[in-house]
């Protein structure tokens, strides 16, 4: 199991609108690439992290799941439209992906 984490920084005063768009993405676009809201978590900065930080964590089986989803995204006009709506709400150049391996505790 792996965790793919997408992090962005919301512009001052736009975090709520950015979060609303993130939630909409999970309802409308994620199913088209084979992802479900059940495998995701959205978090925002609180203590020790900037309040503007928005992180989306997606649980996947492996890197091939991420590659497949990204390839499908490239063919969805809805993704481009969504990105155009998100762009004015976030700080340019702050988007980044990190991928982690999940380790069992027991």
C-alpha positions as CSV (number, residue, x, y, z in Angstrom):
1,X,0.0,0.0,0.0
2,X,1.2,3.5,-0.8
3,X,0.0,7.0,0.0
4,X,0.1,9.6,-2.7
5,X,0.0,13.1,-1.3
6,X,-0.8,16.2,-3.3
7,X,0.0,19.5,-1.5
8,X,-1.0,23.0,-2.5
9,X,-1.0,26.4,-0.9
10,X,-4.3,28.4,-1.0
11,X,-4.1,32.1,-1.6
12,X,-5.1,34.3,1.4
13,X,-8.8,34.3,1.8
14,X,-9.4,31.5,-0.8
15,X,-8.9,28.3,1.2
16,X,-12.7,27.6,1.6
17,X,-13.3,28.0,-2.1
18,X,-10.3,25.8,-2.9
19,X,-11.5,23.1,-0.4
20,X,-15.0,23.2,-2.0
21,X,-13.4,22.6,-5.4
22,X,-11.3,19.7,-4.0
23,X,-14.5,18.1,-2.7
24,X,-16.2,18.6,-6.0
25,X,-13.2,16.9,-7.8
26,X,-13.7,13.8,-5.6
27,X,-17.4,13.7,-6.5
28,X,-17.2,14.4,-10.2
29,X,-13.8,13.6,-11.6
30,X,-12.2,11.0,-9.3
31,X,-14.6,8.2,-10.3
32,X,-13.7,8.7,-14.0
33,X,-10.0,7.8,-13.2
34,X,-10.9,4.9,-10.9
35,X,-10.4,6.6,-7.6
36,X,-13.1,7.0,-4.9
37,X,-13.5,9.4,-2.0
38,X,-13.3,6.4,0.3
39,X,-9.6,6.1,-0.4
40,X,-8.9,9.8,0.1
41,X,-8.4,12.3,2.9
42,X,-8.2,16.1,2.7
43,X,-6.3,17.9,5.5
44,X,-5.4,21.6,6.1
45,X,-2.7,23.2,8.1
46,X,-3.5,23.9,11.7
47,X,-0.6,23.8,14.2
48,X,3.0,23.7,13.0
49,X,1.9,24.0,9.3
50,X,0.7,27.0,7.4
51,X,-3.0,27.5,7.5
52,X,-3.0,27.9,3.8
53,X,-1.7,24.3,3.2
54,X,-4.2,21.9,1.7
55,X,-3.1,18.2,1.4
56,X,-4.9,15.4,-0.3
57,X,-3.9,11.9,0.6
58,X,-4.9,9.0,-1.6
59,X,-4.4,5.4,-0.6
60,X,-3.3,3.3,-3.6
61,X,-1.9,-0.2,-4.1
62,X,1.2,0.9,-5.9
63,X,2.8,3.3,-8.4
64,X,1.0,1.8,-11.3
65,X,-2.3,3.0,-9.8
66,X,-1.0,6.5,-9.8
67,X,0.4,6.3,-13.3
68,X,-2.9,4.9,-14.6
69,X,-4.9,7.6,-12.9
70,X,-2.7,10.4,-14.2
71,X,-2.9,9.0,-17.8
72,X,-6.7,9.0,-17.6
73,X,-6.7,12.6,-16.2
74,X,-4.9,13.8,-19.3
75,X,-7.8,12.7,-21.4
76,X,-10.6,14.3,-19.4
77,X,-11.8,17.8,-20.5
78,X,-13.4,18.1,-17.0
79,X,-10.0,18.0,-15.4
80,X,-8.7,20.9,-17.4
81,X,-11.9,22.9,-16.6
82,X,-11.5,22.1,-12.9
83,X,-7.8,23.1,-13.0
84,X,-8.7,26.4,-14.6
85,X,-11.2,27.1,-11.7
86,X,-8.6,26.1,-9.1
87,X,-5.7,28.1,-10.5
88,X,-6.7,31.6,-9.2
89,X,-7.3,30.2,-5.7
90,X,-3.9,28.8,-5.1
91,X,-0.3,30.1,-5.0
92,X,1.4,29.4,-8.3
93,X,4.2,26.9,-8.1
94,X,3.3,25.4,-4.8
95,X,1.6,22.2,-6.1
96,X,3.7,19.0,-5.4
97,X,3.3,15.3,-5.2
98,X,4.9,13.0,-2.6
99,X,4.5,9.3,-2.5
100,X,5.0,7.2,0.7
101,X,5.1,3.5,1.4
102,X,2.6,2.5,4.1
103,X,4.0,0.4,6.9
104,X,1.9,-1.9,9.1
105,X,2.1,-1.0,12.8
106,X,1.3,-4.5,14.2
